[in-house]
Amino acid sequence: MTIDVAIIEDDAVLREGLAQILDAEPEMSCRLCYGSMEEALAAPTTPVPAVILLDIHLPGMLGSEGVGLMCKRFPAAAVLMLTVYDEEDKVFESICNGARGYLLKRTPATRLIEHIRAAHAGGAPMSPEVAHKVLRVFRELQPAPRESHALTPQEVRLLALLADGHSYQTAAAQLDITINTIRNYVRSVYDKLHVHSKSEAVAKALKQGILR
């Protein structure tokens, strides 16, 4: 199965470079490249992208504002924000608007491909530097009153590791459990918090005071 990836990035050199990297992958295709949200929204809805790489700071409508429109237009697509790491307010806004992951623009090509595959498989990839920044922004917010969540201590520890940017593999090593057990814990956390992604789980846990 080919993973169709769309790119919305105003830097033409970066946009073309990313497209070349994706097209060089046997299981990926990049047929949709846009320089602005307005251009992307005016384009036909086919082919339907499976993953969308969206620059947070675009001319005209910001990517952090347009992510919600892209999620509505392509509900099955995973939107990954591209950031230069100095726009934490926009990263936070993107989380609230439905972005699934957040990657630095300087992410190496091999890691970028891994993150796209992870997002297509239902994961929520996030560069560690961005994860730490997101976590700090949430912690600066006034937390809502603590609610009953029924998470076990091990599930809370896992959620804290994921919030700090750990992958399933490194979290498994930290907790000395298998990757399959990690996946079971993640499903349990999602069910108990009534969320569908890692970013949603972290956001809700911070708002409810589960993570501090």
Backbone hydrogen bonds, N-H to C=O, Kabsch-Sander energy under -0.5 kcal/mol:
donor,donor_aa,acceptor,acceptor_aa,energy
3,I,27,E,-3.1
4,D,2,T,-0.8
5,V,3,I,-0.5
5,V,29,S,-3.1
6,A,51,V,-2.5
7,I,32,L,-2.6
8,I,53,L,-2.9
9,E,7,I,-0.5
9,E,34,Y,-2.4
12,A,10,D,-0.9
15,R,11,D,-3.0
16,E,12,A,-2.6
17,G,13,V,-2.2
18,L,14,L,-2.7
19,A,15,R,-2.1
20,Q,16,E,-2.1
21,I,17,G,-2.0
22,L,18,L,-2.4
23,D,19,A,-2.7
24,A,20,Q,-1.3
25,E,22,L,-1.4
28,M,25,E,-1.6
29,S,3,I,-2.2
31,R,29,S,-0.5
32,L,5,V,-0.8
33,C,31,R,-0.5
34,Y,7,I,-2.9
37,M,61,M,-0.5
40,A,36,S,-1.9
41,L,37,M,-2.8
42,A,38,E,-1.5
43,A,39,E,-0.8
43,A,40,A,-0.6
50,A,4,D,-2.8
51,V,4,D,-1.8
52,I,78,A,-2.7
53,L,6,A,-3.2
54,L,52,I,-0.7
54,L,80,L,-2.8
55,D,8,I,-2.7
55,D,53,L,-0.5
56,I,82,L,-2.5
58,L,56,I,-0.8
63,G,56,I,-1.3
64,S,56,I,-1.5
65,E,62,L,-0.7
66,G,62,L,-2.4
67,V,63,G,-1.7
68,G,65,E,-0.6
70,M,66,G,-2.1
71,C,67,V,-2.5
72,K,68,G,-1.8
73,R,69,L,-2.3
74,F,70,M,-2.9
77,A,74,F,-1.9
78,A,50,A,-2.3
79,V,77,A,-0.6
80,L,52,I,-3.3
80,L,78,A,-0.6
81,M,79,V,-0.5
81,M,101,G,-2.8
82,L,54,L,-2.6
83,T,81,M,-0.5
83,T,103,L,-2.5
90,K,87,E,-0.7
91,V,87,E,-2.0
92,F,88,E,-2.3
93,E,89,D,-2.1
94,S,90,K,-2.2
95,I,91,V,-1.9
96,C,92,F,-1.9
97,N,93,E,-1.4
98,G,94,S,-0.5
98,G,95,I,-1.4
99,A,94,S,-2.4
100,R,79,V,-2.5
101,G,79,V,-1.3
102,Y,125,P,-1.2
103,L,81,M,-3.2
105,K,83,T,-2.1
107,T,104,L,-1.9
112,L,108,P,-2.6
113,I,109,A,-2.4
114,E,110,T,-1.8
115,H,111,R,-2.7
116,I,112,L,-2.4
117,R,113,I,-2.3
118,A,114,E,-2.5
119,A,115,H,-2.6
120,H,116,I,-2.4
121,A,117,R,-1.6
122,G,119,A,-1.5
123,G,118,A,-3.1
127,S,102,Y,-2.7
130,V,127,S,-0.5
131,A,127,S,-2.6
132,H,128,P,-2.3
133,K,129,E,-1.6
134,V,130,V,-2.9
135,L,131,A,-2.5
136,R,132,H,-2.1
137,V,133,K,-2.2
138,F,134,V,-2.4
139,R,135,L,-2.2
140,E,136,R,-1.5
141,L,137,V,-0.6
141,L,138,F,-1.1
144,A,207,K,-2.3
147,E,208,Q,-0.6
156,V,152,T,-2.3
157,R,153,P,-2.2
158,L,154,Q,-2.3
159,L,155,E,-2.5
160,A,156,V,-2.3
161,L,157,R,-2.0
162,L,158,L,-2.6
163,A,159,L,-2.3
164,D,160,A,-1.3
165,G,162,L,-1.6
166,H,161,L,-2.3
171,A,167,S,-2.5
172,A,168,Y,-2.2
173,A,169,Q,-1.8
174,Q,170,T,-2.3
175,L,171,A,-2.3
176,D,172,A,-0.9
177,I,172,A,-2.2
182,I,178,T,-1.9
183,R,179,I,-2.2
184,N,180,N,-2.1
185,Y,181,T,-2.5
186,V,182,I,-2.7
187,R,183,R,-2.4
188,S,184,N,-2.1
189,V,185,Y,-2.8
190,Y,186,V,-2.6
191,D,187,R,-2.3
192,K,188,S,-2.5
193,L,189,V,-2.3
194,H,190,Y,-1.1
195,V,190,Y,-1.9
201,A,197,S,-2.2
202,V,198,K,-2.7
203,A,199,S,-2.4
204,K,200,E,-2.6
205,A,201,A,-2.5
206,L,202,V,-2.3
207,K,203,A,-2.3
208,Q,204,K,-2.2
209,G,206,L,-0.8
210,I,205,A,-2.2
211,L,205,A,-1.4
